[in-house]
Amino acid sequence: MFTNITLTLKVLYHVRLFCLLLLFLFSSSFYGRTQKDSAAVDEIDFSEAKERIQEKDTLYINELLNLAIAQRYYNLDSLHILASRALQLRKKINFKSGRSQAYSQLGIYYSDSGKHDIAIKNFEYAYQLAKDLGDSNLILASINDLAEEFAYRGDYAMALKEYLLGIELAEFHEDKPMLSVLNENIANLYISQKEYDQGMLFFKRVKKINKEIDDAYYMAETMSNMASAYVDMGKLDEAMFHINSSIRIFEREKTMDWLAYAYEIKGKIYLNEHKYDWAMYWYKQSELVHKGLDDDRSEIALLNGMAEASLGAKHDSISEVYALRALELSQKLKYKSGIRNGAKILYSVNKKKGNHKDALHFHELYQRLSDTLAKNENKKGLTLLKTKIEYDQQKEQLILENEKALARQKSYMYAFLFLIIIFLGITFLIRRNANIQMKLNKELLLKQIDLEKSEEHLKEVNQTKDKLFSIIGHDLRGPIGAFQGLIKLFKEGEMSKDEFLSFVPKLKSDIDNIAFTLNNLLSWGQTQMNGSVTTLGTTSLEHIVEENIGLLSEIASSKSIILINKVQPNTLTYSDSNQIDIVVRNLLSNAIKFTPKNGIVSIGALEKSRHWEVFVIDNGVGMNEETLGKIFKKDATHSTYGTNDEKGTGLGLSLCKEMVENNKGIIWVDSSVNKGSSFYFTIPKGKKNYRKSA
């Protein structure tokens, strides 16, 4: 009887909650996307009767907060109202976890409104409550929010300290998703200060962590931020590759806020290439997505970009409209960089119009902010470096003190062990005389064996050295000498600029071949002289294939060769990613080298019971029986010219064989003269890891 009554009450409660959700979603879709007010939230009936039933129900409070979170990029005022309501209810029942989350959402509201000091106070409240609870997830989220807000406020030293604290805590709890987020935020921090080397170092850490997480969405976010960094560094090709990869994922997942950002970065790439029509096209795509969002901070960069693209396309009046809107939002959020960029564009527009008074006003505003930001950025850059050094020193000092304390605690144990060692030593000396002659003879024999092995190893090293110098002298000295000769002719005036430029495509091809040859030489030399270390782990084969197709696509295009990728998504292997990367690159490069113009090269993987069978097939010149008998022999240097006279060392295939076998696979080839070649190798399958939804 009581069970049935309880079940009925639960059903009625969930019906009421479902109606509440429907009512809010309807109101938010009707009002939230057209005006920034609280009309959507006002439609929710928070009656006294419902409060008496539900104000102590943590599930109801959590649903309120989930609704608030969902409104961040659609209706900021609704977020504030719902988070405030949740906070009131949680205070009544002393629900600390809920209060921490509510303070975090209020902090986000004030952050997006440009009220950084109030936002920081709310994030600090959230952090303190999370610490009281000992909830590592809430603590890490609060630290990240707090650090991000310090960065928005311009306090980069405090931001870096909080991020580093968060990384240390995330490493302790082995929280890889938060490790990815925190390291990526530090990378963005350094990139914003033009500390590109340090920023890219953290991005490399993030990519490694994301591979371990094996989540495409995490990788897409990182690639978007890396694309923005590459634009700032002037590396536009790398930027375009990364942003196109991320856009595909955001479009598939329908992640609107990140998709708007990715479109804006793609517009920024074209803007830096002075392709204003294409830049405006992608800016318009971002603007279209932004219409469904409520994210003023992100919209500033978009509006300034559209203003700059319009100015470049000589649409001055349109440029002025966008720049004024960007300036208005920047002043509202106290965003100095946005104000400076908008003022610069408005100065140019008014100067063209002959409106010298307004032009002077905007120029003075631009100059004043440029001087301020330049001074601040230099100071912040030094502060970042100083903060990092101080943090490392404090950490080292703490570790040293802990080690000293541990040493004191274990001193008695070490003394006891020392006495035992002395006793064992005396025992050993007593027994030693009886066996001394036999041990000496054994040691002499072992030394003789070691000397023979060392002698054999030295012979192999000398042979490897001679072979390396022979290859370097024969295959690398020629192209480098030709390049030096061309430069000398150009420098001495015996060759015109146009004649020199006509050789540039050939020089680029030669240099690409030299770089590829050097990579193979270094890898081969390592395996021959020191032995290569194989580090096995779960590796995404499709990522390796995509990266190598991206690297070799330009060479293939120059010969009008079509590269076909038949590797399916989620093709996971248990292998050394670096060694398989070398195998794939060599096989694809060879296929392109020996395939004539308008040919086809395809790569794919067939799933077997315990391994993948990877194939690279071309319709090139093929090989005869004599060549097939040589290509995989150890230390072979058999090499032929490609269809465009490409030259290699002949080490690639023997290197592939060694690395495939290091990864517990086999490699073979089928080939016919003038019909093409098909290379195959096997590689163990990896286990699929599925990420649990939050």
MIKOL-104027 format. One record per residue (C-alpha): residue in one letter; x, y, z; residue number from 1. Coordinates in steps of 0.2 Angstrom, whole numbers. Example, Ala and Ser with C-alpha at 12.3 -4.5 7.8 and 13.67 -1.06 7.14 Angstrom:
MIKOL-104027
type; X; Y; Z; seq
A; 62; -22; 39; 1;
S; 68; -5; 36; 2;
***
This chain:
MIKOL-104027
type; X; Y; Z; seq
M; 0; 0; 0; 1;
F; 14; 12; 5; 2;
T; 24; 7; -10; 3;
N; 10; 11; -22; 4;
I; 7; 28; -14; 5;
T; 25; 33; -15; 6;
L; 26; 27; -33; 7;
T; 11; 38; -38; 8;
L; 18; 53; -29; 9;
K; 34; 50; -39; 10;
V; 25; 49; -56; 11;
L; 15; 65; -52; 12;
Y; 31; 74; -47; 13;
H; 40; 69; -64; 14;
V; 24; 74; -74; 15;
R; 25; 91; -65; 16;
L; 43; 93; -69; 17;
F; 41; 87; -87; 18;
C; 27; 101; -89; 19;
L; 39; 114; -82; 20;
L; 53; 109; -94; 21;
L; 41; 110; -109; 22;
L; 34; 127; -103; 23;
F; 52; 134; -101; 24;
L; 58; 127; -118; 25;
F; 43; 134; -127; 26;
S; 45; 151; -119; 27;
S; 64; 151; -122; 28;
S; 61; 147; -141; 29;
F; 48; 160; -143; 30;
Y; 57; 175; -133; 31;
G; 75; 170; -130; 32;
R; 81; 171; -147; 33;
T; 73; 187; -152; 34;
Q; 76; 198; -136; 35;
K; 87; 198; -122; 36;
D; 75; 198; -107; 37;
S; 68; 187; -94; 38;
A; 51; 184; -103; 39;
A; 55; 165; -105; 40;
V; 58; 163; -87; 41;
D; 43; 173; -81; 42;
E; 32; 160; -89; 43;
I; 38; 147; -76; 44;
D; 25; 146; -62; 45;
F; 35; 146; -45; 46;
S; 19; 146; -35; 47;
E; 19; 144; -16; 48;
A; 11; 127; -17; 49;
K; 25; 120; -28; 50;
E; 38; 127; -17; 51;
R; 31; 118; -2; 52;
I; 32; 102; -12; 53;
Q; 48; 104; -21; 54;
E; 60; 116; -13; 55;
K; 68; 102; -3; 56;
D; 69; 91; -18; 57;
T; 87; 92; -25; 58;
L; 82; 84; -41; 59;
Y; 71; 99; -45; 60;
I; 84; 111; -40; 61;
N; 97; 102; -52; 62;
E; 85; 103; -66; 63;
L; 83; 122; -63; 64;
L; 102; 123; -65; 65;
N; 103; 112; -80; 66;
L; 90; 124; -88; 67;
A; 101; 139; -83; 68;
I; 117; 131; -91; 69;
A; 108; 127; -107; 70;
Q; 103; 146; -109; 71;
R; 121; 153; -108; 72;
Y; 123; 155; -127; 73;
Y; 105; 158; -130; 74;
N; 97; 170; -117; 75;
L; 110; 176; -104; 76;
D; 96; 184; -93; 77;
S; 87; 168; -92; 78;
L; 103; 160; -85; 79;
H; 104; 173; -72; 80;
I; 86; 171; -66; 81;
L; 87; 152; -66; 82;
A; 104; 151; -57; 83;
S; 98; 164; -44; 84;
R; 82; 154; -41; 85;
A; 92; 138; -39; 86;
L; 104; 147; -27; 87;
Q; 89; 153; -16; 88;
L; 82; 135; -14; 89;
R; 99; 127; -11; 90;
K; 103; 140; 3; 91;
K; 86; 135; 12; 92;
I; 91; 116; 12; 93;
N; 110; 119; 14; 94;
F; 114; 109; -2; 95;
K; 132; 114; -4; 96;
S; 135; 105; -20; 97;
G; 121; 114; -28; 98;
R; 126; 131; -21; 99;
S; 143; 128; -28; 100;
Q; 136; 125; -45; 101;
A; 124; 139; -44; 102;
Y; 138; 152; -39; 103;
S; 148; 145; -55; 104;
Q; 133; 149; -66; 105;
L; 131; 166; -59; 106;
G; 149; 169; -61; 107;
I; 147; 164; -80; 108;
Y; 133; 177; -81; 109;
Y; 143; 191; -74; 110;
S; 158; 186; -84; 111;
D; 149; 187; -101; 112;
S; 141; 203; -95; 113;
G; 159; 211; -93; 114;
K; 158; 212; -74; 115;
H; 174; 203; -70; 116;
D; 176; 207; -52; 117;
I; 159; 201; -47; 118;
A; 161; 186; -58; 119;
I; 178; 182; -49; 120;
K; 169; 183; -32; 121;
N; 155; 171; -37; 122;
F; 169; 159; -44; 123;
E; 178; 160; -27; 124;
Y; 162; 156; -18; 125;
A; 160; 141; -29; 126;
Y; 178; 135; -26; 127;
Q; 177; 137; -7; 128;
L; 160; 127; -6; 129;
A; 168; 113; -17; 130;
K; 183; 113; -6; 131;
D; 172; 111; 9; 132;
L; 164; 96; 1; 133;
G; 180; 88; -5; 134;
D; 172; 86; -23; 135;
S; 187; 85; -35; 136;
N; 176; 88; -50; 137;
L; 168; 104; -43; 138;
I; 185; 110; -37; 139;
L; 193; 108; -54; 140;
A; 179; 116; -63; 141;
S; 179; 131; -51; 142;
I; 198; 133; -53; 143;
N; 197; 133; -72; 144;
D; 182; 146; -71; 145;
L; 192; 157; -59; 146;
A; 208; 156; -70; 147;
E; 198; 160; -86; 148;
E; 190; 175; -78; 149;
F; 207; 182; -71; 150;
A; 213; 180; -89; 151;
Y; 198; 190; -96; 152;
R; 201; 204; -83; 153;
G; 220; 205; -89; 154;
D; 227; 197; -73; 155;
Y; 238; 184; -82; 156;
A; 249; 180; -68; 157;
M; 234; 175; -57; 158;
A; 227; 165; -71; 159;
L; 243; 155; -74; 160;
K; 244; 151; -56; 161;
E; 226; 144; -55; 162;
Y; 229; 134; -71; 163;
L; 245; 126; -64; 164;
L; 236; 122; -48; 165;
G; 222; 114; -57; 166;
I; 234; 104; -68; 167;
E; 243; 97; -52; 168;
L; 226; 92; -45; 169;
A; 220; 85; -61; 170;
E; 236; 74; -63; 171;
F; 233; 68; -45; 172;
H; 215; 63; -48; 173;
E; 220; 56; -66; 174;
D; 206; 67; -73; 175;
K; 212; 68; -92; 176;
P; 197; 78; -99; 177;
M; 201; 92; -86; 178;
L; 220; 90; -90; 179;
S; 216; 93; -108; 180;
V; 205; 109; -104; 181;
L; 218; 116; -92; 182;
N; 233; 114; -103; 183;
E; 224; 121; -118; 184;
N; 219; 136; -108; 185;
I; 237; 139; -104; 186;
A; 242; 137; -122; 187;
N; 229; 150; -127; 188;
L; 236; 161; -113; 189;
Y; 254; 161; -120; 190;
I; 248; 163; -138; 191;
S; 238; 179; -133; 192;
Q; 255; 186; -127; 193;
K; 263; 181; -143; 194;
E; 274; 168; -133; 195;
Y; 271; 156; -148; 196;
D; 285; 143; -144; 197;
Q; 278; 140; -126; 198;
G; 260; 140; -132; 199;
M; 263; 127; -145; 200;
L; 272; 116; -132; 201;
F; 256; 116; -122; 202;
F; 246; 112; -137; 203;
K; 257; 97; -141; 204;
R; 253; 91; -123; 205;
V; 235; 93; -126; 206;
K; 235; 83; -142; 207;
K; 244; 69; -133; 208;
I; 231; 69; -120; 209;
N; 216; 70; -132; 210;
K; 223; 55; -141; 211;
E; 222; 45; -125; 212;
I; 205; 52; -122; 213;
D; 200; 47; -140; 214;
D; 186; 59; -141; 215;
A; 184; 68; -158; 216;
Y; 175; 83; -150; 217;
Y; 190; 87; -139; 218;
M; 201; 85; -153; 219;
A; 190; 97; -164; 220;
E; 190; 111; -150; 221;
T; 209; 109; -149; 222;
M; 211; 110; -168; 223;
S; 201; 126; -168; 224;
N; 211; 135; -155; 225;
M; 227; 129; -164; 226;
A; 221; 136; -181; 227;
S; 218; 153; -173; 228;
A; 236; 152; -166; 229;
Y; 243; 147; -183; 230;
V; 234; 162; -190; 231;
D; 243; 174; -178; 232;
M; 260; 165; -182; 233;
G; 257; 168; -201; 234;
K; 256; 149; -204; 235;
L; 240; 150; -214; 236;
D; 241; 132; -223; 237;
E; 242; 124; -206; 238;
A; 228; 135; -199; 239;
M; 217; 130; -214; 240;
F; 220; 111; -212; 241;
H; 216; 112; -193; 242;
I; 200; 122; -195; 243;
N; 193; 112; -209; 244;
S; 195; 96; -199; 245;
S; 186; 104; -184; 246;
I; 172; 111; -194; 247;
R; 167; 94; -200; 248;
I; 165; 88; -182; 249;
F; 156; 103; -176; 250;
E; 144; 102; -191; 251;
R; 141; 84; -188; 252;
E; 138; 86; -169; 253;
K; 128; 103; -172; 254;
T; 139; 112; -158; 255;
M; 133; 129; -163; 256;
D; 144; 140; -151; 257;
W; 160; 131; -157; 258;
L; 154; 131; -175; 259;
A; 152; 150; -175; 260;
Y; 169; 151; -168; 261;
A; 177; 139; -181; 262;
Y; 168; 149; -196; 263;
E; 175; 165; -189; 264;
I; 193; 158; -189; 265;
K; 191; 152; -207; 266;
G; 186; 169; -212; 267;
K; 201; 176; -202; 268;
I; 212; 165; -213; 269;
Y; 205; 171; -229; 270;
L; 206; 189; -222; 271;
N; 225; 187; -219; 272;
E; 227; 180; -237; 273;
H; 218; 196; -243; 274;
K; 204; 186; -251; 275;
Y; 190; 197; -245; 276;
D; 175; 189; -254; 277;
W; 179; 172; -246; 278;
A; 183; 180; -229; 279;
M; 166; 188; -229; 280;
Y; 157; 172; -235; 281;
W; 164; 163; -219; 282;
Y; 161; 178; -208; 283;
K; 143; 178; -214; 284;
Q; 141; 159; -210; 285;
S; 147; 163; -192; 286;
E; 135; 178; -191; 287;
L; 121; 166; -196; 288;
V; 125; 154; -182; 289;
H; 127; 169; -170; 290;
K; 109; 175; -173; 291;
G; 104; 160; -163; 292;
L; 117; 163; -149; 293;
D; 119; 176; -135; 294;
D; 138; 178; -134; 295;
D; 143; 196; -136; 296;
R; 161; 192; -131; 297;
S; 164; 181; -146; 298;
E; 154; 192; -158; 299;
I; 166; 206; -156; 300;
A; 180; 197; -165; 301;
L; 167; 192; -179; 302;
L; 161; 210; -181; 303;
N; 179; 217; -182; 304;
G; 183; 204; -194; 305;
M; 168; 208; -205; 306;
A; 172; 226; -204; 307;
E; 190; 223; -210; 308;
A; 185; 212; -224; 309;
S; 172; 225; -230; 310;
L; 185; 238; -229; 311;
G; 197; 228; -239; 312;
A; 184; 225; -252; 313;
K; 181; 244; -253; 314;
H; 163; 243; -245; 315;
D; 167; 257; -233; 316;
S; 149; 261; -227; 317;
I; 146; 242; -223; 318;
S; 163; 242; -214; 319;
E; 158; 257; -203; 320;
V; 142; 248; -198; 321;
Y; 151; 232; -192; 322;
A; 165; 242; -184; 323;
L; 153; 253; -174; 324;
R; 143; 238; -168; 325;
A; 160; 230; -162; 326;
L; 165; 246; -153; 327;
E; 148; 247; -144; 328;
L; 150; 229; -138; 329;
S; 168; 231; -133; 330;
Q; 164; 246; -123; 331;
K; 150; 237; -115; 332;
L; 161; 223; -110; 333;
K; 176; 234; -106; 334;
Y; 186; 224; -119; 335;
K; 201; 235; -123; 336;
S; 208; 225; -138; 337;
G; 190; 225; -146; 338;
I; 189; 244; -144; 339;
R; 207; 246; -151; 340;
N; 203; 236; -167; 341;
G; 186; 244; -170; 342;
A; 194; 262; -168; 343;
K; 208; 257; -180; 344;
I; 195; 252; -193; 345;
L; 184; 268; -190; 346;
Y; 199; 279; -192; 347;
S; 202; 272; -209; 348;
V; 184; 273; -214; 349;
N; 182; 291; -208; 350;
K; 199; 296; -216; 351;
K; 193; 290; -233; 352;
K; 176; 299; -231; 353;
G; 186; 315; -227; 354;
N; 178; 316; -210; 355;
H; 194; 322; -202; 356;
K; 187; 326; -185; 357;
D; 180; 309; -182; 358;
A; 195; 301; -190; 359;
L; 206; 311; -178; 360;
H; 195; 305; -163; 361;
F; 196; 287; -168; 362;
H; 215; 288; -171; 363;
E; 218; 295; -154; 364;
L; 208; 282; -146; 365;
Y; 217; 268; -156; 366;
Q; 234; 276; -152; 367;
R; 230; 277; -133; 368;
L; 224; 259; -132; 369;
S; 238; 253; -143; 370;
D; 251; 261; -131; 371;
T; 242; 254; -116; 372;
L; 240; 237; -122; 373;
A; 258; 236; -128; 374;
K; 265; 241; -111; 375;
N; 253; 229; -103; 376;
E; 257; 214; -114; 377;
N; 275; 216; -111; 378;
K; 273; 217; -93; 379;
K; 261; 202; -93; 380;
G; 273; 192; -103; 381;
L; 287; 195; -91; 382;
T; 274; 192; -77; 383;
L; 269; 175; -84; 384;
L; 287; 169; -86; 385;
K; 291; 175; -68; 386;
T; 275; 167; -61; 387;
K; 280; 150; -70; 388;
I; 297; 151; -63; 389;
E; 291; 155; -45; 390;
Y; 278; 141; -46; 391;
D; 291; 128; -51; 392;
Q; 303; 134; -38; 393;
Q; 289; 133; -24; 394;
K; 285; 116; -31; 395;
E; 303; 110; -30; 396;
Q; 305; 117; -13; 397;
L; 290; 108; -7; 398;
I; 296; 92; -14; 399;
L; 313; 94; -6; 400;
E; 305; 97; 11; 401;
N; 294; 82; 9; 402;
E; 310; 71; 4; 403;
K; 319; 78; 20; 404;
A; 305; 74; 31; 405;
L; 303; 56; 23; 406;
A; 322; 54; 25; 407;
R; 321; 58; 44; 408;
Q; 306; 46; 46; 409;
K; 316; 32; 38; 410;
S; 333; 35; 46; 411;
Y; 330; 21; 59; 412;
M; 325; 9; 46; 413;
Y; 340; 13; 35; 414;
A; 352; 10; 50; 415;
F; 344; -7; 53; 416;
L; 346; -11; 35; 417;
F; 364; -5; 35; 418;
L; 368; -17; 50; 419;
I; 360; -31; 40; 420;
I; 370; -27; 25; 421;
I; 386; -27; 35; 422;
F; 381; -44; 42; 423;
L; 378; -51; 25; 424;
G; 395; -43; 19; 425;
I; 404; -52; 32; 426;
T; 395; -69; 28; 427;
F; 400; -66; 10; 428;
L; 418; -63; 14; 429;
I; 419; -79; 24; 430;
R; 412; -89; 10; 431;
R; 421; -80; -4; 432;
N; 438; -88; -2; 433;
A; 430; -105; -7; 434;
N; 423; -99; -23; 435;
I; 435; -85; -28; 436;
Q; 445; -95; -42; 437;
M; 429; -101; -50; 438;
K; 421; -84; -51; 439;
L; 437; -76; -58; 440;
N; 437; -89; -72; 441;
K; 419; -85; -75; 442;
E; 422; -67; -75; 443;
L; 436; -69; -88; 444;
L; 425; -79; -99; 445;
L; 411; -66; -98; 446;
K; 423; -52; -102; 447;
Q; 430; -61; -117; 448;
I; 412; -64; -124; 449;
D; 409; -45; -121; 450;
L; 424; -40; -130; 451;
E; 420; -51; -145; 452;
K; 402; -43; -145; 453;
S; 409; -26; -144; 454;
E; 421; -29; -158; 455;
E; 407; -36; -169; 456;
H; 396; -21; -164; 457;
L; 410; -8; -169; 458;
K; 412; -17; -186; 459;
E; 393; -14; -189; 460;
V; 394; 4; -183; 461;
N; 408; 7; -195; 462;
Q; 399; -1; -209; 463;
T; 383; 9; -205; 464;
K; 394; 25; -204; 465;
D; 402; 22; -221; 466;
K; 385; 18; -228; 467;
L; 377; 34; -221; 468;
F; 392; 45; -228; 469;
S; 390; 37; -245; 470;
I; 372; 40; -246; 471;
I; 374; 58; -240; 472;
G; 388; 61; -252; 473;
H; 379; 53; -267; 474;
D; 360; 58; -264; 475;
L; 360; 74; -254; 476;
R; 376; 83; -260; 477;
G; 370; 84; -278; 478;
P; 353; 93; -275; 479;
I; 361; 104; -262; 480;
G; 376; 108; -274; 481;
A; 363; 112; -288; 482;
F; 354; 124; -276; 483;
Q; 370; 133; -271; 484;
G; 375; 135; -289; 485;
L; 358; 143; -293; 486;
I; 360; 155; -279; 487;
K; 378; 159; -284; 488;
L; 372; 163; -302; 489;
F; 358; 174; -296; 490;
K; 369; 183; -283; 491;
E; 383; 186; -297; 492;
G; 370; 193; -309; 493;
E; 372; 179; -321; 494;
M; 353; 174; -319; 495;
S; 338; 186; -319; 496;
K; 325; 186; -306; 497;
D; 312; 178; -317; 498;
E; 324; 164; -322; 499;
F; 328; 161; -304; 500;
L; 309; 160; -299; 501;
S; 306; 148; -314; 502;
F; 317; 136; -304; 503;
V; 308; 138; -288; 504;
P; 295; 123; -290; 505;
K; 310; 112; -294; 506;
L; 320; 118; -279; 507;
K; 305; 115; -268; 508;
S; 303; 98; -274; 509;
D; 321; 94; -272; 510;
I; 321; 101; -254; 511;
D; 305; 91; -250; 512;
N; 314; 75; -256; 513;
I; 330; 80; -246; 514;
A; 319; 82; -230; 515;
F; 310; 65; -233; 516;
T; 327; 57; -236; 517;
L; 335; 64; -221; 518;
N; 320; 58; -210; 519;
N; 322; 40; -217; 520;
L; 341; 41; -215; 521;
L; 339; 47; -196; 522;
S; 326; 33; -193; 523;
W; 337; 20; -201; 524;
G; 353; 25; -193; 525;
Q; 345; 24; -176; 526;
T; 339; 7; -179; 527;
Q; 356; 1; -185; 528;
M; 367; 10; -173; 529;
N; 357; 11; -156; 530;
G; 342; 0; -159; 531;
S; 324; 8; -160; 532;
V; 313; 8; -145; 533;
T; 295; 2; -149; 534;
T; 282; 10; -137; 535;
L; 265; 1; -140; 536;
G; 249; 9; -136; 537;
T; 231; 12; -143; 538;
T; 234; 22; -160; 539;
S; 221; 29; -172; 540;
L; 226; 23; -189; 541;
E; 214; 34; -198; 542;
H; 222; 50; -190; 543;
I; 239; 44; -195; 544;
V; 233; 41; -213; 545;
E; 224; 58; -214; 546;
E; 239; 67; -208; 547;
N; 250; 59; -221; 548;
I; 238; 62; -235; 549;
G; 237; 80; -230; 550;
L; 257; 81; -230; 551;
L; 258; 72; -247; 552;
S; 243; 79; -255; 553;
E; 253; 94; -263; 554;
I; 266; 82; -271; 555;
A; 251; 71; -277; 556;
S; 242; 86; -285; 557;
S; 258; 91; -294; 558;
K; 257; 74; -303; 559;
S; 238; 75; -305; 560;
I; 237; 59; -294; 561;
I; 221; 55; -284; 562;
L; 224; 49; -266; 563;
I; 209; 39; -260; 564;
N; 207; 36; -241; 565;
K; 197; 20; -238; 566;
V; 202; 18; -219; 567;
Q; 186; 18; -209; 568;
P; 183; 28; -193; 569;
N; 188; 21; -176; 570;
T; 201; 10; -184; 571;
L; 211; 7; -168; 572;
T; 228; -2; -168; 573;
Y; 239; -8; -154; 574;
S; 256; -1; -160; 575;
D; 269; 12; -159; 576;
S; 261; 27; -168; 577;
N; 278; 35; -173; 578;
Q; 284; 19; -182; 579;
I; 267; 16; -190; 580;
D; 267; 34; -196; 581;
I; 284; 31; -204; 582;
V; 278; 15; -213; 583;
V; 262; 24; -220; 584;
R; 272; 39; -226; 585;
N; 285; 29; -235; 586;
L; 273; 17; -243; 587;
L; 262; 32; -249; 588;
S; 277; 42; -255; 589;
N; 284; 27; -265; 590;
A; 267; 24; -273; 591;
I; 266; 43; -278; 592;
K; 284; 42; -284; 593;
F; 281; 27; -295; 594;
T; 264; 32; -302; 595;
P; 263; 42; -318; 596;
K; 252; 58; -320; 597;
N; 233; 55; -318; 598;
G; 236; 39; -308; 599;
I; 227; 33; -293; 600;
V; 234; 28; -276; 601;
S; 223; 21; -263; 602;
I; 225; 16; -245; 603;
G; 214; 6; -234; 604;
A; 212; -7; -220; 605;
L; 204; -24; -220; 606;
E; 198; -30; -203; 607;
K; 203; -48; -198; 608;
S; 200; -57; -182; 609;
R; 215; -51; -172; 610;
H; 223; -38; -184; 611;
W; 221; -25; -197; 612;
E; 228; -29; -215; 613;
V; 233; -12; -222; 614;
F; 235; -10; -240; 615;
V; 243; 4; -252; 616;
I; 239; 1; -270; 617;
D; 244; 11; -285; 618;
N; 243; 9; -304; 619;
G; 261; 14; -307; 620;
V; 276; 6; -316; 621;
G; 277; -9; -305; 622;
M; 292; -20; -302; 623;
N; 300; -35; -310; 624;
E; 305; -51; -300; 625;
E; 323; -46; -298; 626;
T; 318; -29; -290; 627;
L; 305; -38; -279; 628;
G; 319; -49; -272; 629;
K; 329; -35; -266; 630;
I; 318; -21; -259; 631;
F; 315; -29; -241; 632;
K; 333; -35; -238; 633;
K; 341; -29; -223; 634;
D; 353; -14; -226; 635;
A; 347; -14; -244; 636;
T; 350; 3; -253; 637;
H; 342; -2; -270; 638;
S; 334; 13; -277; 639;
T; 327; 18; -294; 640;
Y; 320; 35; -301; 641;
G; 302; 39; -300; 642;
T; 291; 44; -315; 643;
N; 296; 62; -312; 644;
D; 314; 58; -309; 645;
E; 311; 58; -290; 646;
K; 326; 50; -281; 647;
G; 327; 41; -264; 648;
T; 340; 32; -254; 649;
G; 332; 15; -256; 650;
L; 331; 13; -237; 651;
G; 312; 16; -235; 652;
L; 306; -1; -238; 653;
S; 319; -10; -227; 654;
L; 315; 2; -214; 655;
C; 296; -1; -216; 656;
K; 300; -20; -214; 657;
E; 309; -18; -198; 658;
M; 296; -6; -190; 659;
V; 281; -17; -195; 660;
E; 290; -32; -187; 661;
N; 294; -22; -172; 662;
N; 275; -20; -170; 663;
K; 272; -39; -172; 664;
G; 266; -38; -190; 665;
I; 272; -44; -207; 666;
I; 274; -34; -224; 667;
W; 273; -41; -242; 668;
V; 270; -35; -259; 669;
D; 262; -40; -276; 670;
S; 268; -31; -291; 671;
S; 267; -32; -310; 672;
V; 277; -22; -323; 673;
N; 267; -8; -330; 674;
K; 252; -13; -320; 675;
G; 256; -6; -303; 676;
S; 260; -12; -285; 677;
S; 251; -18; -270; 678;
F; 259; -17; -253; 679;
Y; 252; -25; -238; 680;
F; 256; -26; -219; 681;
T; 247; -32; -204; 682;
I; 246; -23; -187; 683;
P; 237; -29; -171; 684;
K; 220; -22; -167; 685;
G; 217; -10; -153; 686;
K; 204; -10; -140; 687;
K; 190; 3; -142; 688;
N; 187; 15; -127; 689;
Y; 170; 23; -125; 690;
R; 168; 39; -115; 691;
K; 154; 39; -103; 692;
S; 141; 53; -105; 693;
A; 140; 66; -91; 694;
***
